[in-house]
Each structure stands twice: as structure tokens, then as C-alpha cells.
Amino acid sequence: MKKVIVTGGAGYIGSHTAVELAKAGFLPVVVENFVISERGIIDRMRKLIGSTFPVHEVDCTDERAFDSVLEKESHVFGLIHFAAFKAVGSSVKDPLSYYANNVGSLVSVLRSMLKAGISSFVFSSSATVYGQPDSLPVTERSPIKAAEAPYGRTKQICEAMIDDLVASWAQLRSVTLRYFNPIGAHPSGQIGELPLGNPENLVPYITQTAVGLHPQLTVFGNDYPTPDSTCIRDYIHVVDLARAHVSALNCSPLNHAWRSTKCSTSAPGVGPAYWKPSPHLIPPRGFRSTIASVNEDRVMLLQATRTFPRRSGSWATCRN
Ligand SMILES: NC(=O)c1ccc[n+]([C@@H]2O[C@H](COP(=O)([O-])OP(=O)(O)OC[C@H]3O[C@@H](n4cnc5c(N)ncnc54)[C@H](O)[C@@H]3O)[C@@H](O)[C@H]2O)c1
């Protein structure tokens, strides 16, 4: 069975990707430090996969520890790198942690890969690299504008680092997926978005507010020039996104055109989403929301196409 290292593999997207990898015949090898995820998620993943898989409790910024993982796990086919901090607001408050973890973990993971000769790589980037785009939807060819927050800047730096390494290491095949707003959960309900602490993503905040964990939901900004005056985002189902990582991994070693490829993986079938409550939706009793001024994530509109993966026949979304 081909082994694939999944860093951050107990996280939201990583856990779903590990399950889809197993479904596609790979053996996922999770490398996690459990700073944001619960350990219990691993048992649920094992139940879903129907067998055990290796888990290494390691911080990806620790290059020596990562080297030992790759020494123990021989004949690794590829690596998917998810381990990072992802909250835009926290990155504004504590930028250095974001640079240390997001950039630092990529440096050590790539250095370890280089030493171990693992040359298939998929990087979990973000559509935040587009900043506030001039035109929508963004495509893989849209210009990279100034990032609106340190989180986006860490992803821009990571992408530039990968490009530099691709230029210097002929064997490396790398696919960077730029996405945003995965939502949903595995159809079994066994795994989903279960962040430790206060979520900064919208959907877990809504669900936690609905069950009374937060007094109200805050909608940031209501004076945008959009149909309902709130900002607009695309969404993508997490299982579609997980499958995108498996496709990217399968394509990366085969095709020279994928040598250093950037793909946007949004799903226009799912979004865009507006805040305005639908007349068909009855919020649970006691569900309250409030409007606050615009937060750190100032991007008004963000929608993307996924023309490249669709044209190349490698992946398409199937859930909405
Ligand atoms: N969820 C989103 O909205 C979104 C959108 C675009 C891009 N991304 C990117 O996707 C990736 C995964 O996001 P997610 O939503 O699954 O986040 P998540 O927080 O659920 O998962 C990240 C996992 O990585 C682990 N981790 C963090 N730093 C680590 C380190 N140094 N060593 C080992 N493990 C570490 C955490 O414990 C967590 O389990 C991130 O790189 C994120 O930037 C997420």
C-alpha cells in the first residue's frame, strides 16, 4: 500500500483527506501535534477506515523529529501538508506565532522531504493569497495582491518558498491548492469540524450558537455594496475538497505540467453565501445574531472558479 504522510491529519480537512486517501487505496500516515484537534478523532477515523494507520505525535516545526518519522516510515509515496494555524483574526493579534508555525513547519517538512527523497507534494494554501481581487471569480491566473492579514501573508510566503524549491530540485512535483471556506462533514457524522477552543470559522460558530455555547452570532459588516450588504464567500464541501487532495497527489508525479501547479478549488455549486437568513430557514429558538463593524478579514467578495482541475479532467465537485 502506498504511504502518504498527512501533516495536521487530525484536523478538519486533514482527517477527511486521510479517510479519502484510505478509500483510494493509500495508507495515510498522520503527523500531528494535537494543538487544535482532539486525540479522540483518530479512533473515529480508524473506525471509518476500517483498519489502523500510523499516527506520530510530532510538531512539524521540529525538523529532527520529522526526520525520525520519515526514517521510521520508509517508502513514502507523497506528502500532503495541512499543519498550520488558520484563523485570520488571531493572525492579526499574534502574527509571530503564525509565521513561526506556518512558515516554520513548511521549511522543516520540505527539508526532511528533500533528505528522504520524497518528491510528490501537495500544499494546502488558501484563496486569501488573492487579497482583494480586481475581478471575480478568481482563477489560477489571477494576480496575487497584498494579503489582508498575516495569515494570508504566511501562505504567500509558503507558495514562494515552494516555487523556489521546485526551481532548484528537478524531481519535485508540487501541487498547491488555494481554497477557502470548506464546510460540512463526512456523511457518517463521525468526523466534522471540531476545533478546540472558540472557532473563528463561520459554520462551527453558527452550530455552536444554535446549541447555546455562544450567546449570539456576530456578522461583521453590513455596509458592503452587495445584495444583502454583508460580505460574500464561496463554500466547498469538505469531502469534495478531501478528494481534490487525493487527485492532486495522483496527478503530481505523472505530469510535467503539474510540476508546480496552483489550483483554485472552489465550488460555485455550493456558494456564494450571503448572510441574509432564508425565509425557508427557521432559526432555533433563542438564536440571536448581531452586526458588528468589519473585522480583520476585510475582503468583501471572494469567489473562485476551478477551471484548471476541471479542464484537466482530474477532479470535479459533486456535493452542494
Ligand atoms: N478551514 C479553512 O477554512 C481553510 C481554508 C483555506 C485553507 N486552509 C488550510 O488548510 C489547512 C488545514 O486547515 P483545517 O481547517 O483542517 O485546520 P485545523 O486547525 O482543523 O487543522 C490543522 C491541524 O494541524 C495541526 N497542527 C497545527 N500546527 C501543527 C504543527 N506545527 N505540527 C503538527 N500539527 C500541527 C492542528 O493540531 C490541527 O489538527 C491549513 O493549512 C489551513 O491554512 C483552511
The ligand as an ORCA input file, in Angstrom:
! r2SCAN-3c Opt
* xyz 0 1
  N     -10.631     25.571      7.058
  C     -10.468     26.596      6.250
  O     -11.313     27.491      6.177
  C      -9.252     26.666      5.354
  C      -9.314     27.438      4.181
  C      -8.178     27.514      3.368
  C      -7.020     26.865      3.718
  N      -6.985     26.143      4.871
  C      -5.737     25.470      5.214
  O      -5.979     24.091      5.331
  C      -5.114     23.521      6.318
  C      -5.937     22.699      7.292
  O      -6.988     23.506      7.803
  P      -8.098     22.915      8.754
  O      -9.336     23.697      8.535
  O      -8.140     21.445      8.658
  O      -7.483     23.363     10.152
  P      -7.431     22.577     11.543
  O      -6.988     23.573     12.548
  O      -8.699     21.840     11.781
  O      -6.278     21.506     11.268
  C      -4.920     21.812     11.333
  C      -4.275     20.689     12.123
  O      -2.863     20.900     12.130
  C      -2.383     20.650     13.439
  N      -1.151     21.446     13.556
  C      -1.022     22.791     13.534
  N       0.273     23.127     13.628
  C       0.966     21.977     13.693
  C       2.351     21.665     13.796
  N       3.277     22.605     13.864
  N       2.709     20.367     13.830
  C       1.784     19.365     13.767
  N       0.469     19.599     13.672
  C       0.067     20.898     13.636
  C      -3.503     21.077     14.379
  O      -3.437     20.425     15.622
  C      -4.730     20.664     13.570
  O      -5.128     19.336     13.897
  C      -4.370     24.702      6.950
  O      -3.093     24.791      6.354
  C      -5.210     25.906      6.562
  O      -4.452     27.067      6.453
  C      -8.083     26.007      5.685
*
